[in-house]
Amino acid sequence: MAADTQRLYERIAQKLASGIARGEYKVGQRLPSERELAQNFSVSRPTIREAIIALELDRLVEVRVGSGVYVMNTEPPGGKAGATDIGPFELLEARRSIEGEACALAATRIDDSQLAELAALLNEMRTENEHDIMLSEDADRRFHEVIATATQNSGILAAVKMLWDARTRSPQSRSLSAKVRATGVKPRIDEHTAILKALRQRDADGAREAMREHLTRVIDALLKATEVQELERARQQIAEQRKRYAANK
């Protein structure tokens, strides 16, 4: 892939992979921290996370929660699969731009039957959050697609569906979603309620803001959830060390 068509995280992943291949990072060695890498490459921490996930999928590195990222191989076992993935943070950024405007347009065109459908899906999310998170996430997707349908613009609907399909197909997004789901993160009822309220009021500006705020918080939740995993592992390690210390007194 030509450099000018590569996504930013892919270029960072390629640079790290090249460093591993050259021996700058040895097998078993811990990579610099996420913060250090972000500073070294002058990119954001989400970009570093996407690059690390790409390396993890290629089995070049292993992420040890609470410890760091360690080099596992100098080249991908079985050869490189090819970087065709879209990073989860890139997808969310695209969704925030497109779905924010879609929600504003939907507020001026949505009908009562679609509002009723959104209310039913919101109740489904609320119920399934307590029983089956996968069904709740499915209701979440349908909620967003109903809004796209309400724009009465087939191009917008196709774009929104494409972004959700890309999320489903993306190994990076699936990997990160599984990690985040394990921390207890679920579809966010209050934010969807705010979106529905703005749509009911036919408030285009309010609907845009509610959708953008929702997706901004999703991005923040992904960042925090991965940090929570690391902190929890660190707490467990400290607790185990305290037990060993107490036993040796």
N, C-alpha and C positions, 0 to 999 in steps of 0.2 A: 504494500500500500504506500502510495506517495506520501511524503512527509506532510505536504500541505493539505491532505485529505484525512490525515489521522486525527482522531480525537485526542484531546490533551492528555487524558489519563493513559491512553495507549502509548503516547510518546514517553511519558514518565515510566511506564511499565517496561518499555523497550530499553530505556537507559539503565534501569535497575537490572534488567536481565543481562544486558551487555556487561555491566559491572560484575555480576555473578559469574558470567562465562569467562571473564578476564582474570578472575581470582581476587578481585577487590573485596568481595565478600565470600568467605570460605563456607563450605558445607558445615552446618552446625553452628555457624556464627549468627549472632543476633544483629538484625539490621538496625540502623539508627531509629530513634523514635519518630512517630508520625509528625510531631512538631518540628523536629530537626530536618526531616526530609522535606516538609513543606517550605521551610526556610531555605534549604539548599537549592531547591528547584524553583523557588519563587512562585509557588502555586498554593491553592487552598488545601485545607486538610481533607475535605470531601474528595478532591481529585486524587490525593495520596491514597485514600481508602479504596477508591475504585481501582487504582493501579495495583494495590496489594491484593485485592480480590482477584484481579486478572492473573497475577503471578501465582496465587493460591490455586486457581482453577487449572493452571498449567503445571501444577505440582512442583514449582520451583521453590516455593516457600511454604511454611506452615505457621499459622497464627495460633499461638498459645495464649489463651485468655489469661490476662493478669501478668504475663511474662514478657510477651513481645512477639516479633515476627522473626522466624529463623529460616536460614537457607537449608533446603532439603536436597536439591539437585542442581548441577551446573547447567543442565539443559533439560527441557521438558521430556519426561519419559515417553517413548513412543512417538516423539516428534510434536511440534507445535500444532495445535488445532486450528489456529488462525484467529486473529482478533476481529470478529465481526459483531461483537456484543456492544450494546449501548449501556453505559453506566447508569446505575439506579439514580444517582443525583442529577445526571443530565436529563433523564426521563422526567423526573419531578420538576426540574426547571422548565422543561418544555411544556409540561402539563400546566404549570402555574401560568405561563404566558397564554396558552391557547384556551384552557378551560376558564380562566378568568374572564376573557372577552366573550367566550361562549355563554357564560352565565349571565353576563350583562345583556346580551342579545336575547337570551331566553326569557329574561324578566319582562321584556316588551311583547313577547309572542306566546308565552306558555298559556295553556288552557286549563280549565278546572279539572278535567280528567287526569291530566299529567300531574297536577299538584296533588291529587288524591293518590296517584301511583307513588309519588315521592314520599308522601306521608306513610304509606304502607311499607315501603322499603326501609324507611327510617325505623319503624317499629320492628321490622324483621331484623335489622342490624342490632337493635337494642336487645331483642330476645336472644338471638344467636350468639351475641358476645358472651353470654353466660353458658352457652351449651356447645356450640360448634363454630369455632373461629373461622373455619374455611367457608361455611355457609354465610357468615357475616361479611366476609370479604367479597363473596360473590354478590351479595345484596349491595355492597358498597359500589362495586363496578356498575351494576345496573342503575343505581341512583345517578351516577355521573353520566351514563349513556342516555337516560331519560332527559336530563338537562340538555345534552347535545341535540337530541331529537327535537326538543322544544324550540330550538333556534330556527327550525324549518329550513335548514341549510345542509344539504347532503354532504358538501365538502367538509364542513365542520364536524359532522357526525363521523365521517370516514376518518378524519384526522384523530379524533378522540379515541375511536376504536383501535386505530393503528397503534397509538401510544400504549393503550392497555394491553394489546396483543404483544407488543414489544416487551412489556414488563413480564408477561407470562413466559415468553420464549427466552428471555435473558437469563443465562446461567448466573450472572452477577446478581441480578435482582432477586432471583429465587434463593440464592445463597444468603444474601443479606436479609431477605424477608424471613427466612427460617430462623436466623439468629435473633432477629428483632422479636419475632413471634414468641420465641422461647423466654423473652424477658417480660412477657405479659402485655405487650402493646397490642391494642385492638382498634378497629374502626372507631373514629372519634365522634361520638353522638352529639355533643354540644355544638361542634362546628358544623355538622350537617344540619342541625336544627336552625342555626343562624342563616345558613344558605337558603333553607326552605322558607324561613320567615321573610327574607328579602324578596324571594320570588313571589310569594303570596302578595306582598305589597307592591309588586311590579316596580320595584326600586332597582333600576339598572346599576347605578353606582354602588349601592349597598350590596347587590348580588356579586358584582365584580370583586369588591373588597372582601366579602365573606369567603369567596372561593379562593382568592389569593392568600388570605390569612390562613385558611385551612391547609393549603398545600405548603405554605411556609412552615407551619407547625409540624407537618408530616416530615419535612426535611430535618427540622430540629430534633424531632423524636428519633429519627434514624441515627443521627449523630449521638444523641444522648444514650440511646439504648445500647449501642456498641460500647460506649464508655462505661455504662452500668455493668456490662458483662465483665469488663476488665477489673472494675473496682470490686465486684463481688468475688471474683477469683482471688484477688489480692487479700480481701478480708478473710477468706477461707484459709489461705496460706498462713496468714498471721495467727489465726485462731489455732491452727495445727501446731505452729511453732510454740505458742504459749502453752499448749497442752504438754508438748514434749519437755519444755523448760520446767513446768510444774512437776512433771513426773520425775525429773532428774534432781529435784531439790533434796 
